[in-house]
Amino acid sequence: MPKHPRILLATYALGLALSGCSMAGPVSMGQAGEGPSESVQWCGTLNLPGETPQGDTLGGISDLAFDAQTNTLYLLSDRARLYWGTLTFEGDTLRDLTIQGSTRLTDPRGRILKSSAGDSEGMTLTQDAQGQKRLLIGLELDDRLQYFTLNGRAVGAPLRPEALDGVRYNGGLEAVGTLEDGTIIAGLERPPRGAPAKTTRLFDVHGHTWHYELAEPSQSSLTALAPLGEGILTLERAFDPPRPLAISLRYARLDSSNHADVSTLATLYSSDGWLLDNFEGLTRLRPGRYLMVSDDNFNLIQHTLLSCMDITLPHKKTPQ
């Protein structure tokens, strides 16, 4: 999660004011009926309110997880709070999210996670052979992976893979996801110490690592991932004033040489009129359909945008 000095807030304020995003409810990403590329098409965007129906503050959303069996969307706040609710579609377009409840994340003894122990940034839904569902959450500052019940209580000991060696302060476990075959994949937000300037690290919980080259926009950082075909859909955010805010959606294939083959599906710039904010979270609703969410940093200028996307991979040309 980036810090937010005055220049960051001013840039977001200008971009959002120009986009007309002020009220909660459905909004346009900037070009009605169009997507940023042939591979990415919009299927509805919501500007979420700052409070749940139960009266709890809603904000700081850093990642998402979706349970297709129960039609439940889980939303993770970076202040150690978990929300859950249901989505409403009208035809093929996202129209509403009904928050049904929330809870604070706790340790195995039920004590609320606070300060650096509770900087919850990445999340994925898992299910074991017995059908038991858990949320695996990546926490920064005190960098670790931790399983939680669906009610937000930590289960077992935290995981601290060797791939976390060299992680930079506030540059760790933003991205956590599960591939089609059930493999859990995580990624460091920024290049770890000793790595090339534009190369960060993907890893699984079994000790495998892959080098991941970040997108071209200056200060690009990896914030989320989700399964896509035989690979991974990744989300990157680039904030480097006075350059415009940029969001990149990319496709990564993991090979046996510890290298991720990455291609860009779309890059969105705030200067082109797209409605952008601090997008950090991503989840798959069904094959080809995804949600991404922005972190409002708990301020009145930014917004929690929940955007639906249909993603298709470009067809490879057949050699003549």
Phi, psi and omega in degrees: 000126181286154172288166183227076174292177186301322183294326177295313181296322180294320179295314178299318182299316180296313182298317182287325178296319179294331181276348178076026182269099182228332184250149176290146180127188180298138177222166177263143177286354173135328179226095188305131175079002182237157172246171182286347179198173177296334183276340185233120178231140182282147174227035175114141179224137177245140167262107187282146178290165181273006181215144177278164176300339180272359177092008178271147176296136177245117181180175179065028185289120186250341176197169184228156169213140184237132175256102183294332181293327183246001183055042182249128174259126175259134179238130184252124174268145180285004173253036173060044174231141179245131176245158173214151181190186182237148180265148174238127176247141174249107191067243180248017187241134177295127182239337184198155169231123178256109177286125183259343179177173176205163179206157174278144173286139180231165173281178182300340180266002178090009179274134183296135177287132183228161174052224185294340179286346187240023179279079187275120191237321183238153184203145171213150178270132179237161177214127182272182184296337179269003179086005181285124181264139178222158170256123175264120187243135174265129181243132178268180182068292167265080195295122180191161169255141183216131174281141176228151170291168179291350175261009171089014181257130181297143181235125176073188182276151177292155178258130179231078183298154177299337180296347176278354179300132178085004182298140180272156179302129180058029179227028189258242196278067174281327190246119177221132181204176181231130181278175182304323183274006180092355179294131178273127181238139176227161180217148177276137182300316183233159180305133177287168178301135180091351180269157174302157190302327184249017185239116175254196191228131167257151178202159172250179184275004180256005176103359178276141178230154178222141174279132183236116180274124183288163184291168186296319183306140183301137179067027175298141178220147183278122184243341182195161176207157180204158181292143175212110180057232179270008183222220188226135166272126180242152179240129177234145178238137177235117178233112184210076181305144007272011177293153179292154173297136181230139176237127180245132172251126190224164179238128182238135172248135181262121180255182185276359183259021180062032179230135175265122177275109190245134174230151183265126178273323179195144171235126182250132178246137178299332180291345178268005176094002177288144176280101184238154172212199186280070184292125184228341188241155184205140171209158177261131175274319178199168179307121178092349182238133187223160169241139168235153187223151179251150178265119183275002180054021178056043174231164187280349182273318181276174185221155173265102181259127178246110189242131177268137181225139168259125185244128173233142179275141177299142178284136176285138180287137179280127181301139178278000000 
